[in-house]
């Protein structure tokens, strides 16, 4: 028996096909080869066409099945992981009404700030565990305020994963974890937040029906099956945002366990069984994939928008066509600290850890007679790590001990510079695993369809491939570079 997992990112769509009995991925792929475009009609905006996600998913599925000669008759479950915090709206005929306002879009910051004060900061932090901020609910309110004719046509408002599930099953639903990431969920009453709906003047009928994360949420329709080249009737049995799903894929399910990822954005995600919140909402708290009122599991999420996208920007605009591996090799010739060159890479929208400020990206200390592009390659990776360190210090203040961090051996974690700098500046052991979001979604799908008896069973074949320990020899140089980065950040913020 097989299960299929999809990861709907903002850069690409990934797919894994899992042999359930062996617990082994037998096929995987991604599409397109180049990163998907992010449209920015105005400064601070970020949009994508949801129909393009579906088009790419269809193309990818057919290619992976064909290239690996997959027997589709034994596919028994489908799981979906998706980019968090996006907004997709459809009419009664399930037609998309406008491009999706995705996770790194900054247009609703002030709407969220006003709601934070109007509802009351104490109430928000107690009931929502966050400020309404720049999340999905605030984006929906933006549509109401600025595109009233479109808003009147809305039948349902969804997250990106809800949209893909709709395309597969013909049904519209969501999850508690998804509603919490959109800041629609009241953790005190375990219902939709009446305060958010009231302040934003949103009809509760716009919000989809709630279904469990691990659950048969619908079955593949005949039309969807024809498009994908799969049999009709396969259950869609798992759905989760990319970061809760990344944590699940790394067996991070219980209090004290920590996961990390560094794709377009960078995330550190810890699990707690008690409500914790940051008074400034710089670090956010959502319902984890295994959260229940009886056995709460809160995902505490640090997100940095400008991580892998910074490395991607440098490759496109500076490297003259180098691969990431070539960039990493050249960067290794430069000493720790990049000989005084500092990159502060917040250039991908408003950053939560900076209280939703959008300060842009900065290159500091550039010396034309000393620094080369190799220095820039290394300084960018160090800058990405330092932004994560800055946020992890906030998590430490909240009571999370970040002594061991698990991550998939992918994206920025393929770089030895990145891994070693992160381990050394934080003092944490970095454990790397051969997994990714689409594989996690495939395991989650099998669990949701009861083809595995427990999460432990679903993750039994997960293997650690290596670990990275702090380097005591370079510790002083790393911390000096971080302090220089931190001083530069403070100057920018205070200007």
C-alpha positions, 0 to 999 in steps of 0.5 A: 500500500502507498500514500502520497504526500504533497507540500504546497510551498510558495517556491515549489510543489513537492510530492512523495510516495510512501510505501506504507509497509516499509515506511520508505519513500519510493518516489519523490519530486518537485515542480517547477524547476525554477521557483514559482513567481510571487507577484507584488503589485504594490510594495509589501504585497505578495500574491500567487494564483491558487490555480497555478498551485493545482496546475503544478500539482497535477503536472508533478503527480503525473510525472512522478507516477510515470517516471517511477512506474507507480502502481496507482491502484494501491494508493490508499491515502493522500496528505497535504502540507501547505504554506501557512497564513495565506488567504484563498477566497472562492464563490459558490461555484468554487471559482477563485475570486482573486489571487491568494494573499500569501504568508509574506504579504504585509498589507494587513499589518495595521488592520491587525494592530488596530484589532489588537488594541480594540479587542484588548491586548490581554484578551487576545493573548489569553484567548487567541495566544497572539495578536491578530497581526498580519494573519489570515483573518486580518487579510480577509478584513483587508479584502472587506475594506478594500475590495468590497465587490469581491468580498460580497461574492465570497462563499468560503475563505480558506487557507492554501491547503484547504483550497487544494483539498477542495480541488481534490474532494469537491468539499470545503473544510478546514482544521482547528490547527489551520483556524488557529494559524489564521487567528480565528480560534479561541483557545479558551472556548475551543470555538471560533473567536466571536471577538475576531468575527465581530471586530472584523465584521465577518460572517461565520458562514464564510468559515469552512466546516472544521474536521480533525487533522488526522481524519478522512476529510473527503475522497478524490472525485472522478474529475480530480482523479482523471486530472491527477491520473489516480483512481477516484475515491482515495481518501484525503486524510491529513492536512496541516500547515507546513511548519506543524507538518515539518515538526510532525515529519521530524517526530516533534510532537511532545513538550520540549521537542524542537524542529527547524526549517530553512526554505524560503522562510526560516522557522524554529518550532517548539511544542508545549503542553501549557499556554505560553505567549510573547506579550509583543506577539513576536513569536506565535502560538498555534494548535499543533497537529495533535492538539486536543482540548483534553491533551493540549499541544501548542506549537510555538513558532518563530518565523523569519521571512527573509532566509532562503529567499535571501540566498536565492536572491544572491544566487540569481543576482550575484553568483553568475549562474552558480549552484548553491553547492558551488556558492557554499564551496566558495564561501568556505574559503572565507573565515568566520565573521566574513572579515567584517561584512554583515548582511541583515537580510530582512527583505521579504515583508514585515517581520514578526520578530521586529513587531511587524516592521518591514526594514528591508535587507541591508549589507553593512560594512562593505569594503570594495578593496577587501570583500568579494562575492565569496564574502557576501555568500558567507555573510548572507548565511551567517546573517540568516543564522543570526536572525534565527538566533535573535528569535530563539532568544525570545523563545528562551525568554518564554521558557523553551529550552533549545538544546536539541534542534531537529531538521530535515537535511534539505534547503539551507540545512544542506550547507555546512556553514549554515549548520555549524554557525547555527549550532555554535551561536546557539549552543544547540545540538543540530540533528539532521534527518532525511525527510521533508514536508511532502514525506511528512504529509504522506506519513500523516495521510497513512496515519489519518486513514488508520493505515498506521496505528499510532504516530510512533508507528508512522514515524518508526522508520525515520532515521537521523543521518548526522548531527552538528555540535557547537564548534568551541574553536570558532565560538568567540569569532561567531559570537563577535560576528553576531554582536556586530550583526545585532548592533547593526540591526539596532541602529537600523530599527532606531533610525 
